[in-house]
């Protein structure tokens, strides 16, 4: 190992790129959650059970 790698500190450019990557992920994640409907599986299962109960009656 080289001595300059032992006490490595990131530059401001590397920190900026890291934070920009995190911000981009959060932005895209929030956009996907907003525009793609999130359907809970438990709600679908309960709806199917209720539908089957109504058919039997």
PETA-V523567 format. One record per helix or strand of 3 or more residues. SS is the DSSP state (hx for helix, st for strand). FROM is the first residue (numbers start at 0). TO is the last residue. If there is no record, write none. Layout:
SS FROM TO
SS FROM TO
This chain:
hx 2 5
hx 11 34
hx 40 55
